[in-house]
Amino acid sequence: MVYLTSWDDFVERSVQLFRADPEKTRYVMKYRHCDGKLVLKVTDDKECIKFKTDQAQDAKKMEKLNNIFFTLMARGPEADISEVSGKEHMEAQPAKKGRGRKQ
């Protein structure tokens, strides 16, 4: 079990681990509210890497990592992840009209 201190190293090694064996790789998030700590773990039962943080701004980074893993799982391990961002641009939807009383 290895705790990485650099976020970029964690993401890079996590993606490498997934691409090496996508069928056995697991990604786990654990948050302890009483400690205010978030632990991310990626493992394939042979190698285990972890990242621990207590910074609130790392939640955006975690969202981006989730999108990377969703992309790799949906499109396959050879998918291009360079265009994956934290928040996807949503198309503007027309405003819905309520069923309430008209005034």
C-alpha positions in Angstrom: 0.0 0.0 0.0 1.5 3.3 -1.1 0.3 6.7 -0.2 1.2 9.2 -2.9 1.6 12.9 -2.0 1.3 14.3 -5.5 -2.2 14.4 -7.1 -0.8 14.2 -10.6 1.3 11.1 -9.8 -1.8 9.5 -8.3 -3.9 10.1 -11.4 -1.2 9.0 -13.8 -0.5 5.7 -11.9 -4.2 5.1 -11.4 -4.9 5.3 -15.1 -1.9 3.1 -15.8 -3.1 0.5 -13.3 -6.6 0.5 -14.9 -5.3 0.2 -18.5 -3.0 -2.7 -17.5 -5.9 -4.8 -16.2 -9.4 -3.1 -16.5 -11.3 -6.2 -15.4 -9.7 -6.4 -12.0 -9.0 -2.8 -11.1 -11.2 -1.2 -8.4 -11.5 2.5 -7.4 -12.7 3.2 -3.9 -13.5 6.5 -2.2 -13.8 6.8 1.6 -14.8 10.0 3.5 -14.7 10.3 7.2 -16.7 13.3 8.2 -15.5 13.3 11.8 -11.9 13.6 10.6 -12.6 15.6 7.5 -10.4 13.2 5.5 -10.9 11.8 2.0 -9.0 8.7 1.0 -9.0 7.5 -2.6 -7.7 4.0 -3.4 -7.0 2.2 -6.7 -6.1 -1.5 -6.6 -5.9 -4.5 -8.8 -5.1 -6.9 -5.8 -1.4 -6.9 -6.8 -0.7 -3.2 -6.4 -2.5 -0.7 -4.3 -2.1 3.1 -4.4 -3.8 5.6 -2.2 -4.2 9.4 -1.9 -5.3 11.0 1.3 -6.4 14.6 1.7 -8.2 17.0 4.0 -8.5 19.9 1.6 -12.0 20.9 0.4 -10.7 22.0 -3.0 -9.6 18.4 -3.8 -13.3 17.5 -4.3 -13.1 19.1 -7.8 -10.0 17.0 -8.5 -11.9 13.9 -7.3 -14.7 14.8 -9.7 -12.3 14.9 -12.6 -10.8 11.5 -11.6 -14.3 10.1 -11.5 -15.0 11.4 -15.1 -11.7 9.9 -16.2 -12.6 6.5 -14.9 -16.2 6.7 -16.3 -14.7 7.5 -19.7 -12.2 4.6 -19.5 -15.0 2.2 -18.4 -17.5 3.3 -21.0 -15.2 3.7 -24.0 -12.5 1.2 -23.2 -9.0 1.3 -21.7 -7.5 2.8 -24.8 -9.9 5.9 -24.8 -8.4 9.4 -25.1 -8.8 11.1 -21.7 -7.1 14.4 -22.6 -10.5 16.0 -23.2 -12.1 14.9 -19.9 -12.9 17.8 -17.6 -14.3 18.2 -14.1 -17.7 19.5 -15.2 -19.3 18.6 -18.4 -20.8 21.4 -20.4 -24.6 20.9 -20.3 -26.7 22.1 -23.1 -29.2 24.8 -22.1 -32.6 23.3 -21.6 -35.8 25.3 -22.1 -37.5 26.4 -18.9 -40.3 24.1 -17.8 -43.7 25.5 -17.2 -45.2 24.7 -13.9 -48.7 23.2 -13.3 -49.6 25.9 -10.8 -52.3 28.5 -11.0 -52.0 31.0 -13.7 -51.9 34.6 -12.5 
